[in-house]
């Protein structure tokens, strides 16, 4: 597996965790985007693993979801090695 594939899988796993947490709270992408101060289409890209988000954006999302970065990133990348 090359590094580009691994990175894509990491982003997809992170995006799925964000989506799952958002849905468990009962929010739409629009609600998360508003609470995080991020454009809704960007949230959609993050959830699909299409965006290589910065640490600061990840922090904004975590703050909106009331979780820490470790919660969303636990075992990434280890789970794909």
OpenMM code with the backbone's topology and positions (N, CA, C; nanometers):
from openmm import Vec3, app, unit

residues = "UNK UNK UNK UNK UNK UNK UNK UNK UNK UNK UNK UNK UNK UNK UNK UNK UNK UNK UNK UNK UNK UNK UNK UNK UNK UNK UNK UNK UNK UNK UNK UNK UNK UNK UNK UNK UNK UNK UNK UNK UNK UNK UNK UNK UNK UNK UNK UNK UNK UNK UNK UNK UNK UNK UNK UNK UNK UNK UNK UNK UNK UNK UNK UNK UNK UNK UNK UNK UNK UNK UNK UNK UNK UNK UNK UNK UNK UNK UNK UNK UNK".split()
positions = [
    Vec3(0.0857, -0.1172, 0.0000),
    Vec3(0.0000, 0.0000, 0.0000),
    Vec3(0.0901, 0.1233, 0.0000),
    Vec3(0.0698, 0.2132, -0.0950),
    Vec3(0.1547, 0.3319, -0.0993),
    Vec3(0.1042, 0.4383, -0.0028),
    Vec3(0.1861, 0.5405, 0.0219),
    Vec3(0.1515, 0.6413, 0.1229),
    Vec3(0.0278, 0.7211, 0.0844),
    Vec3(0.0040, 0.7434, -0.0439),
    Vec3(-0.1155, 0.8179, -0.0860),
    Vec3(-0.2417, 0.7399, -0.0511),
    Vec3(-0.2415, 0.6096, -0.0732),
    Vec3(-0.3560, 0.5257, -0.0382),
    Vec3(-0.3795, 0.5277, 0.1119),
    Vec3(-0.2732, 0.5157, 0.1880),
    Vec3(-0.2863, 0.5177, 0.3335),
    Vec3(-0.3464, 0.6500, 0.3779),
    Vec3(-0.2964, 0.7617, 0.3260),
    Vec3(-0.3486, 0.8921, 0.3641),
    Vec3(-0.4958, 0.9050, 0.3298),
    Vec3(-0.5358, 0.8564, 0.2150),
    Vec3(-0.6766, 0.8615, 0.1761),
    Vec3(-0.7621, 0.7812, 0.2732),
    Vec3(-0.7145, 0.6655, 0.3106),
    Vec3(-0.7887, 0.5823, 0.4054),
    Vec3(-0.7977, 0.6496, 0.5422),
    Vec3(-0.6930, 0.7174, 0.5825),
    Vec3(-0.6952, 0.7896, 0.7109),
    Vec3(-0.8012, 0.8980, 0.7079),
    Vec3(-0.8064, 0.9726, 0.5992),
    Vec3(-0.9044, 1.0807, 0.5879),
    Vec3(-1.0468, 1.0266, 0.5846),
    Vec3(-1.0652, 0.9148, 0.5166),
    Vec3(-1.1987, 0.8529, 0.5122),
    Vec3(-1.2411, 0.8054, 0.6507),
    Vec3(-1.1476, 0.7450, 0.7247),
    Vec3(-1.1793, 0.6974, 0.8598),
    Vec3(-1.2139, 0.8147, 0.9505),
    Vec3(-1.1367, 0.9211, 0.9438),
    Vec3(-1.1642, 1.0401, 1.0248),
    Vec3(-1.2986, 1.0999, 0.9871),
    Vec3(-1.3247, 1.1117, 0.8587),
    Vec3(-1.4520, 1.1665, 0.8123),
    Vec3(-1.5706, 1.0839, 0.8593),
    Vec3(-1.5562, 0.9525, 0.8560),
    Vec3(-1.6651, 0.8652, 0.9019),
    Vec3(-1.6897, 0.8835, 1.0509),
    Vec3(-1.5836, 0.8997, 1.1276),
    Vec3(-1.6009, 0.9221, 1.2718),
    Vec3(-1.6714, 1.0543, 1.2988),
    Vec3(-1.6370, 1.1563, 1.2237),
    Vec3(-1.7035, 1.2860, 1.2390),
    Vec3(-1.8510, 1.2729, 1.2027),
    Vec3(-1.8796, 1.2066, 1.0909),
    Vec3(-2.0185, 1.1854, 1.0479),
    Vec3(-2.0976, 1.1079, 1.1531),
    Vec3(-2.0383, 1.0000, 1.2039),
    Vec3(-2.1076, 0.9176, 1.3034),
    Vec3(-2.1395, 0.9979, 1.4291),
    Vec3(-2.0435, 1.0751, 1.4769),
    Vec3(-2.0661, 1.1552, 1.5968),
    Vec3(-2.1714, 1.2624, 1.5725),
    Vec3(-2.1631, 1.3263, 1.4571),
    Vec3(-2.2631, 1.4298, 1.4216),
    Vec3(-2.4035, 1.3689, 1.4185),
    Vec3(-2.4166, 1.2548, 1.3543),
    Vec3(-2.5481, 1.1905, 1.3439),
    Vec3(-2.5984, 1.1426, 1.4792),
    Vec3(-2.5071, 1.0924, 1.5641),
    Vec3(-2.5477, 1.0499, 1.6985),
    Vec3(-2.6029, 1.1667, 1.7791),
    Vec3(-2.5496, 1.2854, 1.7558),
    Vec3(-2.6010, 1.4052, 1.8225),
    Vec3(-2.7346, 1.4471, 1.7621),
    Vec3(-2.7554, 1.4096, 1.6360),
    Vec3(-2.8800, 1.4445, 1.5685),
    Vec3(-2.8709, 1.5715, 1.4863),
    Vec3(-2.7504, 1.6106, 1.4500),
    Vec3(-2.7308, 1.7328, 1.3720),
    Vec3(-2.7184, 1.7023, 1.2239),
    Vec3(-2.7578, 1.7991, 1.1448),
    Vec3(-2.7313, 1.7957, 1.0017),
    Vec3(-2.5910, 1.8504, 0.9778),
    Vec3(-2.5431, 1.8341, 0.8562),
    Vec3(-2.4144, 1.8950, 0.8215),
    Vec3(-2.4212, 2.0464, 0.8382),
    Vec3(-2.5348, 2.1043, 0.8059),
    Vec3(-2.5514, 2.2488, 0.8201),
    Vec3(-2.5368, 2.2929, 0.9653),
    Vec3(-2.5950, 2.2161, 1.0562),
    Vec3(-2.5845, 2.2512, 1.1985),
    Vec3(-2.4409, 2.2408, 1.2482),
    Vec3(-2.3717, 2.1346, 1.2103),
    Vec3(-2.2325, 2.1211, 1.2510),
    Vec3(-2.1497, 2.2344, 1.1915),
    Vec3(-2.1703, 2.2624, 1.0656),
    Vec3(-2.0944, 2.3682, 0.9987),
    Vec3(-2.1142, 2.5025, 1.0685),
    Vec3(-2.2375, 2.5339, 1.1023),
    Vec3(-2.2666, 2.6604, 1.1692),
    Vec3(-2.1993, 2.6659, 1.3059),
    Vec3(-2.2095, 2.5591, 1.3821),
    Vec3(-2.1510, 2.5567, 1.5167),
    Vec3(-1.9983, 2.5595, 1.5130),
    Vec3(-1.9390, 2.5037, 1.4058),
    Vec3(-1.7934, 2.4995, 1.3932),
    Vec3(-1.7376, 2.6216, 1.3196),
    Vec3(-1.8253, 2.7003, 1.2579),
    Vec3(-1.7791, 2.8158, 1.1822),
    Vec3(-1.7108, 2.7777, 1.0518),
    Vec3(-1.7623, 2.6711, 0.9907),
    Vec3(-1.7045, 2.6161, 0.8679),
    Vec3(-1.8162, 2.6051, 0.7641),
    Vec3(-1.7830, 2.6209, 0.6388),
    Vec3(-1.8819, 2.6079, 0.5313),
    Vec3(-1.9369, 2.4651, 0.5262),
    Vec3(-2.0661, 2.4508, 0.4995),
    Vec3(-2.1303, 2.3202, 0.4964),
    Vec3(-2.0696, 2.2294, 0.3911),
    Vec3(-2.0353, 2.2825, 0.2767),
    Vec3(-1.9774, 2.1975, 0.1721),
    Vec3(-1.8401, 2.1451, 0.2142),
    Vec3(-1.7681, 2.2212, 0.2942),
    Vec3(-1.6389, 2.1758, 0.3452),
    Vec3(-1.6595, 2.0588, 0.4414),
    Vec3(-1.7603, 2.0696, 0.5284),
    Vec3(-1.7928, 1.9588, 0.6205),
    Vec3(-1.8249, 1.8328, 0.5406),
    Vec3(-1.9017, 1.8473, 0.4338),
    Vec3(-1.9339, 1.7327, 0.3491),
    Vec3(-1.8088, 1.6678, 0.2924),
    Vec3(-1.7145, 1.7492, 0.2466),
    Vec3(-1.5887, 1.6973, 0.1944),
    Vec3(-1.5060, 1.6274, 0.3004),
    Vec3(-1.5068, 1.6820, 0.4209),
    Vec3(-1.4357, 1.6190, 0.5326),
    Vec3(-1.4976, 1.4830, 0.5616),
    Vec3(-1.6283, 1.4771, 0.5705),
    Vec3(-1.6965, 1.3513, 0.6026),
    Vec3(-1.6760, 1.2450, 0.4948),
    Vec3(-1.6574, 1.2869, 0.3711),
    Vec3(-1.6329, 1.1912, 0.2624),
    Vec3(-1.4844, 1.1556, 0.2490),
    Vec3(-1.3994, 1.2195, 0.3286),
    Vec3(-1.2561, 1.1931, 0.3225),
    Vec3(-1.1887, 1.2616, 0.2057),
    Vec3(-1.2506, 1.3644, 0.1517),
    Vec3(-1.1966, 1.4360, 0.0361),
    Vec3(-1.1121, 1.5571, 0.0757),
    Vec3(-1.1187, 1.5977, 0.2002),
    Vec3(-1.0471, 1.7165, 0.2475),
    Vec3(-0.9378, 1.6769, 0.3450),
    Vec3(-0.8192, 1.7276, 0.3225),
    Vec3(-0.7092, 1.7085, 0.4160),
    Vec3(-0.7111, 1.8279, 0.5108),
    Vec3(-0.7960, 1.8194, 0.6103),
    Vec3(-0.8198, 1.9331, 0.6975),
    Vec3(-0.6993, 1.9649, 0.7846),
    Vec3(-0.6878, 2.0916, 0.8209),
    Vec3(-0.5795, 2.1343, 0.9088),
    Vec3(-0.6141, 2.0996, 1.0530),
    Vec3(-0.5131, 2.1047, 1.1373),
    Vec3(-0.5345, 2.0797, 1.2793),
    Vec3(-0.6311, 2.1819, 1.3374),
    Vec3(-0.6211, 2.3070, 1.2950),
    Vec3(-0.7103, 2.4101, 1.3477),
    Vec3(-0.8562, 2.3831, 1.3103),
    Vec3(-0.8798, 2.3381, 1.1885),
    Vec3(-1.0164, 2.3035, 1.1475),
    Vec3(-1.0655, 2.1824, 1.2261),
    Vec3(-0.9783, 2.0839, 1.2452),
    Vec3(-1.0153, 1.9676, 1.3260),
    Vec3(-1.0537, 2.0119, 1.4674),
    Vec3(-0.9789, 2.1061, 1.5232),
    Vec3(-1.0114, 2.1582, 1.6562),
    Vec3(-1.1470, 2.2277, 1.6571),
    Vec3(-1.1785, 2.3034, 1.5528),
    Vec3(-1.3092, 2.3693, 1.5439),
    Vec3(-1.4214, 2.2658, 1.5420),
    Vec3(-1.4023, 2.1608, 1.4649),
    Vec3(-1.5032, 2.0550, 1.4561),
    Vec3(-1.5182, 1.9853, 1.5911),
    Vec3(-1.4065, 1.9547, 1.6547),
    Vec3(-1.4115, 1.8880, 1.7855),
    Vec3(-1.4795, 1.9760, 1.8895),
    Vec3(-1.4497, 2.1039, 1.8882),
    Vec3(-1.5135, 2.1947, 1.9835),
    Vec3(-1.6646, 2.1957, 1.9614),
    Vec3(-1.7069, 2.2010, 1.8362),
    Vec3(-1.8504, 2.2004, 1.8060),
    Vec3(-1.9156, 2.0692, 1.8503),
    Vec3(-1.8456, 1.9589, 1.8324),
    Vec3(-1.8987, 1.8269, 1.8689),
    Vec3(-1.8778, 1.7931, 2.0163),
    Vec3(-1.8126, 1.8831, 2.0883),
    Vec3(-1.7850, 1.8652, 2.2310),
    Vec3(-1.7047, 1.7375, 2.2573),
    Vec3(-1.5991, 1.7192, 2.1782),
    Vec3(-1.5085, 1.6062, 2.1977),
    Vec3(-1.3660, 1.6556, 2.1793),
    Vec3(-1.2699, 1.5722, 2.2126),
    Vec3(-1.1319, 1.6121, 2.1898),
    Vec3(-1.0786, 1.5451, 2.0639),
    Vec3(-0.9660, 1.5944, 2.0179),
    Vec3(-0.9056, 1.5427, 1.8960),
    Vec3(-0.8736, 1.3944, 1.9104),
    Vec3(-0.8292, 1.3532, 2.0269),
    Vec3(-0.7942, 1.2130, 2.0488),
    Vec3(-0.9129, 1.1200, 2.0260),
    Vec3(-1.0316, 1.1638, 2.0620),
    Vec3(-1.1515, 1.0824, 2.0417),
    Vec3(-1.1703, 1.0484, 1.8944),
    Vec3(-1.1475, 1.1467, 1.8079),
    Vec3(-1.1689, 1.1254, 1.6645),
    Vec3(-1.0518, 1.0590, 1.5944),
    Vec3(-0.9334, 1.0697, 1.6512),
    Vec3(-0.8150, 1.0186, 1.5816),
    Vec3(-0.7555, 0.8931, 1.6437),
    Vec3(-0.8156, 0.8426, 1.7482),
    Vec3(-0.7626, 0.7240, 1.8151),
    Vec3(-0.7453, 0.6090, 1.7158),
    Vec3(-0.6276, 0.5500, 1.7151),
    Vec3(-0.5907, 0.4374, 1.6284),
    Vec3(-0.5826, 0.4713, 1.4792),
    Vec3(-0.5812, 0.5961, 1.4450),
    Vec3(-0.5517, 0.6373, 1.3082),
    Vec3(-0.4124, 0.6979, 1.3136),
    Vec3(-0.3166, 0.6474, 1.2433),
    Vec3(-0.3226, 0.5547, 1.1309),
    Vec3(-0.3059, 0.4074, 1.1664),
    Vec3(-0.2813, 0.3750, 1.2899),
    Vec3(-0.2477, 0.2376, 1.3270),
    Vec3(-0.3458, 0.1341, 1.2711),
    Vec3(-0.4739, 0.1676, 1.2651),
    Vec3(-0.5710, 0.0677, 1.2209),
    Vec3(-0.5556, 0.0309, 1.0738),
    Vec3(-0.4768, 0.1080, 0.9969),
    Vec3(-0.4603, 0.0781, 0.8542),
    Vec3(-0.3226, 0.0222, 0.8204),
    Vec3(-0.2430, -0.0053, 0.9214),
    Vec3(-0.1080, -0.0553, 0.8961),
    Vec3(-0.1074, -0.2070, 0.9080),
] * unit.nanometer
topology = app.Topology()
chain = topology.addChain("A")
for resn in residues:
    res = topology.addResidue(resn, chain)
    for name in ("N", "CA", "C"):
        topology.addAtom(name, app.Element.getBySymbol(name[0]), res)
